[in-house]
Amino acid sequence: MQYESEVTQFLTQLKNERPHLEGEQLKGRSLLWDKQLNLKLQEDFKEAKVPQKPYVYQNK
């Protein structure tokens, strides 16, 4: 038998007890990470960026 750390044992047990967990993880990942970027919109964001003043709390 190969060595398994306590963390690996815990994750294996958790996945066995909750088989739907991995599907929920993928669904959550798709909400934030698996997105197609609109390159034109990203370029517009870069062009619209206003440079920050050296001391942001000073009025003028």
PDB file with SEQRES, HELIX, SHEET and CRYST1 records, atoms N, CA, C and O in Angstrom:
SEQRES   1 A   60  MET GLN TYR GLU SER GLU VAL THR GLN PHE LEU THR GLN          
SEQRES   2 A   60  LEU LYS ASN GLU ARG PRO HIS LEU GLU GLY GLU GLN LEU          
SEQRES   3 A   60  LYS GLY ARG SER LEU LEU TRP ASP LYS GLN LEU ASN LEU          
SEQRES   4 A   60  LYS LEU GLN GLU ASP PHE LYS GLU ALA LYS VAL PRO GLN          
SEQRES   5 A   60  LYS PRO TYR VAL TYR GLN ASN LYS                              
HELIX    1 AA1 GLU A    6  GLU A   17  1                                  12    
HELIX    2 AA2 LEU A   21  LEU A   32  1                                  12    
HELIX    3 AA3 LEU A   39  ALA A   48  1                                  10    
CRYST1    1.000    1.000    1.000  90.00  90.00  90.00 P 1           1          
ATOM      1  N   MET A   1       0.842  -1.187   0.000  1.00  0.00           N  
ATOM      2  CA  MET A   1       0.000   0.000   0.000  1.00  0.00           C  
ATOM      3  C   MET A   1       0.886   1.249   0.000  1.00  0.00           C  
ATOM      4  O   MET A   1       1.877   1.323   0.727  1.00  0.00           O  
ATOM      5  N   GLN A   2       0.510   2.227  -0.827  1.00  0.00           N  
ATOM      6  CA  GLN A   2       1.270   3.466  -0.902  1.00  0.00           C  
ATOM      7  C   GLN A   2       0.884   4.390   0.244  1.00  0.00           C  
ATOM      8  O   GLN A   2      -0.211   4.308   0.799  1.00  0.00           O  
ATOM      9  N   TYR A   3       1.819   5.269   0.579  1.00  0.00           N  
ATOM     10  CA  TYR A   3       1.559   6.254   1.630  1.00  0.00           C  
ATOM     11  C   TYR A   3       0.551   7.282   1.134  1.00  0.00           C  
ATOM     12  O   TYR A   3       0.647   7.768   0.007  1.00  0.00           O  
ATOM     13  N   GLU A   4      -0.415   7.605   1.985  1.00  0.00           N  
ATOM     14  CA  GLU A   4      -1.369   8.687   1.717  1.00  0.00           C  
ATOM     15  C   GLU A   4      -1.371   9.619   2.911  1.00  0.00           C  
ATOM     16  O   GLU A   4      -1.500   9.179   4.054  1.00  0.00           O  
ATOM     17  N   SER A   5      -1.229  10.904   2.644  1.00  0.00           N  
ATOM     18  CA  SER A   5      -1.242  11.878   3.732  1.00  0.00           C  
ATOM     19  C   SER A   5      -2.649  11.972   4.315  1.00  0.00           C  
ATOM     20  O   SER A   5      -3.614  11.486   3.726  1.00  0.00           O  
ATOM     21  N   GLU A   6      -2.745  12.597   5.466  1.00  0.00           N  
ATOM     22  CA  GLU A   6      -4.051  12.773   6.110  1.00  0.00           C  
ATOM     23  C   GLU A   6      -4.971  13.622   5.242  1.00  0.00           C  
ATOM     24  O   GLU A   6      -6.181  13.400   5.207  1.00  0.00           O  
ATOM     25  N   VAL A   7      -4.403  14.577   4.558  1.00  0.00           N  
ATOM     26  CA  VAL A   7      -5.198  15.452   3.684  1.00  0.00           C  
ATOM     27  C   VAL A   7      -5.780  14.648   2.532  1.00  0.00           C  
ATOM     28  O   VAL A   7      -6.953  14.804   2.193  1.00  0.00           O  
ATOM     29  N   THR A   8      -4.966  13.789   1.929  1.00  0.00           N  
ATOM     30  CA  THR A   8      -5.443  12.955   0.831  1.00  0.00           C  
ATOM     31  C   THR A   8      -6.519  11.997   1.307  1.00  0.00           C  
ATOM     32  O   THR A   8      -7.516  11.787   0.616  1.00  0.00           O  
ATOM     33  N   GLN A   9      -6.326  11.422   2.466  1.00  0.00           N  
ATOM     34  CA  GLN A   9      -7.337  10.528   3.029  1.00  0.00           C  
ATOM     35  C   GLN A   9      -8.638  11.275   3.285  1.00  0.00           C  
ATOM     36  O   GLN A   9      -9.722  10.766   3.000  1.00  0.00           O  
ATOM     37  N   PHE A  10      -8.523  12.491   3.828  1.00  0.00           N  
ATOM     38  CA  PHE A  10      -9.718  13.294   4.094  1.00  0.00           C  
ATOM     39  C   PHE A  10     -10.464  13.601   2.799  1.00  0.00           C  
ATOM     40  O   PHE A  10     -11.685  13.460   2.732  1.00  0.00           O  
ATOM     41  N   LEU A  11      -9.718  14.025   1.757  1.00  0.00           N  
ATOM     42  CA  LEU A  11     -10.370  14.370   0.491  1.00  0.00           C  
ATOM     43  C   LEU A  11     -11.009  13.152  -0.168  1.00  0.00           C  
ATOM     44  O   LEU A  11     -12.091  13.254  -0.747  1.00  0.00           O  
ATOM     45  N   THR A  12     -10.353  12.020  -0.083  1.00  0.00           N  
ATOM     46  CA  THR A  12     -10.913  10.789  -0.636  1.00  0.00           C  
ATOM     47  C   THR A  12     -12.204  10.418   0.082  1.00  0.00           C  
ATOM     48  O   THR A  12     -13.197  10.063  -0.554  1.00  0.00           O  
ATOM     49  N   GLN A  13     -12.187  10.500   1.399  1.00  0.00           N  
ATOM     50  CA  GLN A  13     -13.384  10.189   2.191  1.00  0.00           C  
ATOM     51  C   GLN A  13     -14.506  11.185   1.875  1.00  0.00           C  
ATOM     52  O   GLN A  13     -15.665  10.798   1.730  1.00  0.00           O  
ATOM     53  N   LEU A  14     -14.152  12.462   1.772  1.00  0.00           N  
ATOM     54  CA  LEU A  14     -15.154  13.490   1.476  1.00  0.00           C  
ATOM     55  C   LEU A  14     -15.803  13.252   0.116  1.00  0.00           C  
ATOM     56  O   LEU A  14     -17.020  13.372  -0.021  1.00  0.00           O  
ATOM     57  N   LYS A  15     -14.995  12.915  -0.892  1.00  0.00           N  
ATOM     58  CA  LYS A  15     -15.542  12.663  -2.226  1.00  0.00           C  
ATOM     59  C   LYS A  15     -16.390  11.396  -2.262  1.00  0.00           C  
ATOM     60  O   LYS A  15     -17.356  11.318  -3.021  1.00  0.00           O  
ATOM     61  N   ASN A  16     -16.037  10.407  -1.450  1.00  0.00           N  
ATOM     62  CA  ASN A  16     -16.846   9.197  -1.381  1.00  0.00           C  
ATOM     63  C   ASN A  16     -18.187   9.459  -0.701  1.00  0.00           C  
ATOM     64  O   ASN A  16     -19.208   8.896  -1.097  1.00  0.00           O  
ATOM     65  N   GLU A  17     -18.184  10.307   0.314  1.00  0.00           N  
ATOM     66  CA  GLU A  17     -19.423  10.627   1.033  1.00  0.00           C  
ATOM     67  C   GLU A  17     -20.320  11.566   0.238  1.00  0.00           C  
ATOM     68  O   GLU A  17     -21.545  11.510   0.353  1.00  0.00           O  
ATOM     69  N   ARG A  18     -19.714  12.420  -0.561  1.00  0.00           N  
ATOM     70  CA  ARG A  18     -20.472  13.408  -1.337  1.00  0.00           C  
ATOM     71  C   ARG A  18     -20.050  13.352  -2.803  1.00  0.00           C  
ATOM     72  O   ARG A  18     -19.253  14.180  -3.244  1.00  0.00           O  
ATOM     73  N   PRO A  19     -20.564  12.403  -3.554  1.00  0.00           N  
ATOM     74  CA  PRO A  19     -20.132  12.250  -4.954  1.00  0.00           C  
ATOM     75  C   PRO A  19     -20.503  13.441  -5.843  1.00  0.00           C  
ATOM     76  O   PRO A  19     -19.891  13.635  -6.894  1.00  0.00           O  
ATOM     77  N   HIS A  20     -21.484  14.230  -5.442  1.00  0.00           N  
ATOM     78  CA  HIS A  20     -21.899  15.386  -6.242  1.00  0.00           C  
ATOM     79  C   HIS A  20     -20.977  16.589  -6.048  1.00  0.00           C  
ATOM     80  O   HIS A  20     -21.113  17.587  -6.756  1.00  0.00           O  
ATOM     81  N   LEU A  21     -20.058  16.511  -5.116  1.00  0.00           N  
ATOM     82  CA  LEU A  21     -19.201  17.636  -4.764  1.00  0.00           C  
ATOM     83  C   LEU A  21     -18.348  18.124  -5.941  1.00  0.00           C  
ATOM     84  O   LEU A  21     -18.209  19.330  -6.149  1.00  0.00           O  
ATOM     85  N   GLU A  22     -17.790  17.211  -6.692  1.00  0.00           N  
ATOM     86  CA  GLU A  22     -16.918  17.604  -7.803  1.00  0.00           C  
ATOM     87  C   GLU A  22     -17.702  18.361  -8.885  1.00  0.00           C  
ATOM     88  O   GLU A  22     -17.193  19.313  -9.475  1.00  0.00           O  
ATOM     89  N   GLY A  23     -18.936  17.931  -9.136  1.00  0.00           N  
ATOM     90  CA  GLY A  23     -19.772  18.642 -10.105  1.00  0.00           C  
ATOM     91  C   GLY A  23     -20.094  20.049  -9.643  1.00  0.00           C  
ATOM     92  O   GLY A  23     -20.135  20.979 -10.449  1.00  0.00           O  
ATOM     93  N   GLU A  24     -20.324  20.211  -8.338  1.00  0.00           N  
ATOM     94  CA  GLU A  24     -20.596  21.544  -7.794  1.00  0.00           C  
ATOM     95  C   GLU A  24     -19.356  22.427  -7.882  1.00  0.00           C  
ATOM     96  O   GLU A  24     -19.465  23.628  -8.126  1.00  0.00           O  
ATOM     97  N   GLN A  25     -18.181  21.838  -7.685  1.00  0.00           N  
ATOM     98  CA  GLN A  25     -16.947  22.605  -7.814  1.00  0.00           C  
ATOM     99  C   GLN A  25     -16.785  23.118  -9.240  1.00  0.00           C  
ATOM    100  O   GLN A  25     -16.425  24.277  -9.446  1.00  0.00           O  
ATOM    101  N   LEU A  26     -17.047  22.267 -10.218  1.00  0.00           N  
ATOM    102  CA  LEU A  26     -16.921  22.687 -11.618  1.00  0.00           C  
ATOM    103  C   LEU A  26     -17.941  23.758 -11.967  1.00  0.00           C  
ATOM    104  O   LEU A  26     -17.646  24.686 -12.721  1.00  0.00           O  
ATOM    105  N   LYS A  27     -19.145  23.626 -11.415  1.00  0.00           N  
ATOM    106  CA  LYS A  27     -20.178  24.635 -11.675  1.00  0.00           C  
ATOM    107  C   LYS A  27     -19.757  25.976 -11.074  1.00  0.00           C  
ATOM    108  O   LYS A  27     -19.943  27.017 -11.704  1.00  0.00           O  
ATOM    109  N   GLY A  28     -19.197  25.965  -9.870  1.00  0.00           N  
ATOM    110  CA  GLY A  28     -18.722  27.189  -9.242  1.00  0.00           C  
ATOM    111  C   GLY A  28     -17.554  27.804  -9.997  1.00  0.00           C  
ATOM    112  O   GLY A  28     -17.458  29.025 -10.121  1.00  0.00           O  
ATOM    113  N   ARG A  29     -16.677  26.960 -10.495  1.00  0.00           N  
ATOM    114  CA  ARG A  29     -15.542  27.456 -11.269  1.00  0.00           C  
ATOM    115  C   ARG A  29     -16.016  28.146 -12.537  1.00  0.00           C  
ATOM    116  O   ARG A  29     -15.467  29.175 -12.928  1.00  0.00           O  
ATOM    117  N   SER A  30     -17.024  27.589 -13.174  1.00  0.00           N  
ATOM    118  CA  SER A  30     -17.505  28.177 -14.429  1.00  0.00           C  
ATOM    119  C   SER A  30     -18.129  29.549 -14.211  1.00  0.00           C  
ATOM    120  O   SER A  30     -18.162  30.365 -15.132  1.00  0.00           O  
ATOM    121  N   LEU A  31     -18.629  29.816 -12.991  1.00  0.00           N  
ATOM    122  CA  LEU A  31     -19.206  31.131 -12.712  1.00  0.00           C  
ATOM    123  C   LEU A  31     -18.159  32.231 -12.747  1.00  0.00           C  
ATOM    124  O   LEU A  31     -18.448  33.350 -13.173  1.00  0.00           O  
ATOM    125  N   LEU A  32     -16.932  31.922 -12.297  1.00  0.00           N  
ATOM    126  CA  LEU A  32     -15.920  32.958 -12.173  1.00  0.00           C  
ATOM    127  C   LEU A  32     -14.776  32.860 -13.170  1.00  0.00           C  
ATOM    128  O   LEU A  32     -14.234  33.887 -13.578  1.00  0.00           O  
ATOM    129  N   TRP A  33     -14.398  31.659 -13.569  1.00  0.00           N  
ATOM    130  CA  TRP A  33     -13.158  31.498 -14.303  1.00  0.00           C  
ATOM    131  C   TRP A  33     -13.314  31.108 -15.758  1.00  0.00           C  
ATOM    132  O   TRP A  33     -12.575  31.618 -16.599  1.00  0.00           O  
ATOM    133  N   ASP A  34     -14.219  30.249 -16.083  1.00  0.00           N  
ATOM    134  CA  ASP A  34     -14.335  29.731 -17.446  1.00  0.00           C  
ATOM    135  C   ASP A  34     -15.179  30.679 -18.299  1.00  0.00           C  
ATOM    136  O   ASP A  34     -16.323  30.376 -18.638  1.00  0.00           O  
ATOM    137  N   LYS A  35     -14.600  31.820 -18.637  1.00  0.00           N  
ATOM    138  CA  LYS A  35     -15.319  32.846 -19.388  1.00  0.00           C  
ATOM    139  C   LYS A  35     -14.572  33.172 -20.670  1.00  0.00           C  
ATOM    140  O   LYS A  35     -13.343  33.110 -20.723  1.00  0.00           O  
ATOM    141  N   GLN A  36     -15.328  33.519 -21.697  1.00  0.00           N  
ATOM    142  CA  GLN A  36     -14.744  34.036 -22.927  1.00  0.00           C  
ATOM    143  C   GLN A  36     -14.591  35.544 -22.759  1.00  0.00           C  
ATOM    144  O   GLN A  36     -15.552  36.227 -22.406  1.00  0.00           O  
ATOM    145  N   LEU A  37     -13.402  36.065 -23.005  1.00  0.00           N  
ATOM    146  CA  LEU A  37     -13.168  37.497 -22.863  1.00  0.00           C  
ATOM    147  C   LEU A  37     -13.453  38.208 -24.180  1.00  0.00           C  
ATOM    148  O   LEU A  37     -13.107  37.724 -25.257  1.00  0.00           O  
ATOM    149  N   ASN A  38     -14.084  39.353 -24.067  1.00  0.00           N  
ATOM    150  CA  ASN A  38     -14.317  40.216 -25.216  1.00  0.00           C  
ATOM    151  C   ASN A  38     -13.084  41.112 -25.343  1.00  0.00           C  
ATOM    152  O   ASN A  38     -12.917  42.047 -24.560  1.00  0.00           O  
ATOM    153  N   LEU A  39     -12.224  40.837 -26.319  1.00  0.00           N  
ATOM    154  CA  LEU A  39     -10.963  41.559 -26.436  1.00  0.00           C  
ATOM    155  C   LEU A  39     -11.169  43.039 -26.739  1.00  0.00           C  
ATOM    156  O   LEU A  39     -10.412  43.880 -26.255  1.00  0.00           O  
ATOM    157  N   LYS A  40     -12.181  43.362 -27.531  1.00  0.00           N  
ATOM    158  CA  LYS A  40     -12.474  44.771 -27.831  1.00  0.00           C  
ATOM    159  C   LYS A  40     -12.871  45.507 -26.554  1.00  0.00           C  
ATOM    160  O   LYS A  40     -12.428  46.632 -26.327  1.00  0.00           O  
ATOM    161  N   LEU A  41     -13.689  44.891 -25.733  1.00  0.00           N  
ATOM    162  CA  LEU A  41     -14.111  45.498 -24.473  1.00  0.00           C  
ATOM    163  C   LEU A  41     -12.922  45.668 -23.530  1.00  0.00           C  
ATOM    164  O   LEU A  41     -12.819  46.688 -22.849  1.00  0.00           O  
ATOM    165  N   GLN A  42     -12.031  44.691 -23.482  1.00  0.00           N  
ATOM    166  CA  GLN A  42     -10.828  44.797 -22.648  1.00  0.00           C  
ATOM    167  C   GLN A  42      -9.950  45.960 -23.111  1.00  0.00           C  
ATOM    168  O   GLN A  42      -9.399  46.691 -22.288  1.00  0.00           O  
ATOM    169  N   GLU A  43      -9.824  46.128 -24.412  1.00  0.00           N  
ATOM    170  CA  GLU A  43      -9.039  47.240 -24.950  1.00  0.00           C  
ATOM    171  C   GLU A  43      -9.683  48.578 -24.603  1.00  0.00           C  
ATOM    172  O   GLU A  43      -8.985  49.534 -24.265  1.00  0.00           O  
ATOM    173  N   ASP A  44     -11.016  48.653 -24.685  1.00  0.00           N  
ATOM    174  CA  ASP A  44     -11.730  49.875 -24.308  1.00  0.00           C  
ATOM    175  C   ASP A  44     -11.505  50.205 -22.838  1.00  0.00           C  
ATOM    176  O   ASP A  44     -11.353  51.374 -22.485  1.00  0.00           O  
ATOM    177  N   PHE A  45     -11.481  49.188 -21.974  1.00  0.00           N  
ATOM    178  CA  PHE A  45     -11.224  49.417 -20.549  1.00  0.00           C  
ATOM    179  C   PHE A  45      -9.832  50.012 -20.342  1.00  0.00           C  
ATOM    180  O   PHE A  45      -9.657  50.925 -19.535  1.00  0.00           O  
ATOM    181  N   LYS A  46      -8.846  49.497 -21.070  1.00  0.00           N  
ATOM    182  CA  LYS A  46      -7.480  50.013 -20.948  1.00  0.00           C  
ATOM    183  C   LYS A  46      -7.404  51.472 -21.394  1.00  0.00           C  
ATOM    184  O   LYS A  46      -6.742  52.285 -20.750  1.00  0.00           O  
ATOM    185  N   GLU A  47      -8.076  51.802 -22.487  1.00  0.00           N  
ATOM    186  CA  GLU A  47      -8.048  53.172 -23.003  1.00  0.00           C  
ATOM    187  C   GLU A  47      -8.775  54.144 -22.076  1.00  0.00           C  
ATOM    188  O   GLU A  47      -8.401  55.314 -22.004  1.00  0.00           O  
ATOM    189  N   ALA A  48      -9.787  53.692 -21.380  1.00  0.00           N  
ATOM    190  CA  ALA A  48     -10.583  54.565 -20.524  1.00  0.00           C  
ATOM    191  C   ALA A  48      -9.981  54.754 -19.136  1.00  0.00           C  
ATOM    192  O   ALA A  48     -10.493  55.546 -18.345  1.00  0.00           O  
ATOM    193  N   LYS A  49      -8.913  54.046 -18.834  1.00  0.00           N  
ATOM    194  CA  LYS A  49      -8.314  54.113 -17.506  1.00  0.00           C  
ATOM    195  C   LYS A  49      -7.721  55.495 -17.261  1.00  0.00           C  
ATOM    196  O   LYS A  49      -7.010  56.034 -18.109  1.00  0.00           O  
ATOM    197  N   VAL A  50      -8.015  56.060 -16.102  1.00  0.00           N  
ATOM    198  CA  VAL A  50      -7.523  57.377 -15.715  1.00  0.00           C  
ATOM    199  C   VAL A  50      -6.318  57.177 -14.798  1.00  0.00           C  
ATOM    200  O   VAL A  50      -6.398  56.404 -13.844  1.00  0.00           O  
ATOM    201  N   PRO A  51      -5.214  57.853 -15.065  1.00  0.00           N  
ATOM    202  CA  PRO A  51      -4.047  57.669 -14.214  1.00  0.00           C  
ATOM    203  C   PRO A  51      -4.307  58.165 -12.792  1.00  0.00           C  
ATOM    204  O   PRO A  51      -4.971  59.181 -12.588  1.00  0.00           O  
ATOM    205  N   GLN A  52      -3.780  57.442 -11.831  1.00  0.00           N  
ATOM    206  CA  GLN A  52      -3.961  57.797 -10.430  1.00  0.00           C  
ATOM    207  C   GLN A  52      -2.968  58.891 -10.046  1.00  0.00           C  
ATOM    208  O   GLN A  52      -1.817  58.883 -10.483  1.00  0.00           O  
ATOM    209  N   LYS A  53      -3.430  59.833  -9.221  1.00  0.00           N  
ATOM    210  CA  LYS A  53      -2.558  60.904  -8.748  1.00  0.00           C  
ATOM    211  C   LYS A  53      -1.551  60.329  -7.754  1.00  0.00           C  
ATOM    212  O   LYS A  53      -1.818  59.314  -7.112  1.00  0.00           O  
ATOM    213  N   PRO A  54      -0.389  60.981  -7.627  1.00  0.00           N  
ATOM    214  CA  PRO A  54       0.622  60.471  -6.702  1.00  0.00           C  
ATOM    215  C   PRO A  54       0.117  60.366  -5.259  1.00  0.00           C  
ATOM    216  O   PRO A  54       0.422  59.403  -4.556  1.00  0.00           O  
ATOM    217  N   TYR A  55      -0.657  61.364  -4.829  1.00  0.00           N  
ATOM    218  CA  TYR A  55      -1.211  61.323  -3.487  1.00  0.00           C  
ATOM    219  C   TYR A  55      -2.730  61.369  -3.629  1.00  0.00           C  
ATOM    220  O   TYR A  55      -3.291  62.432  -3.899  1.00  0.00           O  
ATOM    221  N   VAL A  56      -3.389  60.255  -3.455  1.00  0.00           N  
ATOM    222  CA  VAL A  56      -4.807  60.132  -3.818  1.00  0.00           C  
ATOM    223  C   VAL A  56      -5.732  60.917  -2.901  1.00  0.00           C  
ATOM    224  O   VAL A  56      -6.877  61.180  -3.271  1.00  0.00           O  
ATOM    225  N   TYR A  57      -5.274  61.295  -1.723  1.00  0.00           N  
ATOM    226  CA  TYR A  57      -6.161  61.988  -0.774  1.00  0.00           C  
ATOM    227  C   TYR A  57      -6.101  63.511  -0.917  1.00  0.00           C  
ATOM    228  O   TYR A  57      -6.845  64.224  -0.243  1.00  0.00           O  
ATOM    229  N   GLN A  58      -5.233  64.007  -1.778  1.00  0.00           N  
ATOM    230  CA  GLN A  58      -5.126  65.439  -2.007  1.00  0.00           C  
ATOM    231  C   GLN A  58      -6.145  65.853  -3.064  1.00  0.00           C  
ATOM    232  O   GLN A  58      -6.272  65.189  -4.093  1.00  0.00           O  
ATOM    233  N   ASN A  59      -6.879  66.955  -2.817  1.00  0.00           N  
ATOM    234  CA  ASN A  59      -7.930  67.368  -3.753  1.00  0.00           C  
ATOM    235  C   ASN A  59      -7.364  67.850  -5.070  1.00  0.00           C  
ATOM    236  O   ASN A  59      -7.719  67.292  -6.108  1.00  0.00           O  
ATOM    237  N   LYS A  60      -6.507  68.850  -5.087  1.00  0.00           N  
ATOM    238  CA  LYS A  60      -5.927  69.333  -6.352  1.00  0.00           C  
ATOM    239  C   LYS A  60      -4.584  69.925  -6.168  1.00  0.00           C  
ATOM    240  O   LYS A  60      -3.969  70.374  -7.136  1.00  0.00           O  
TER     241      LYS A  60                                                      
END                                                                             
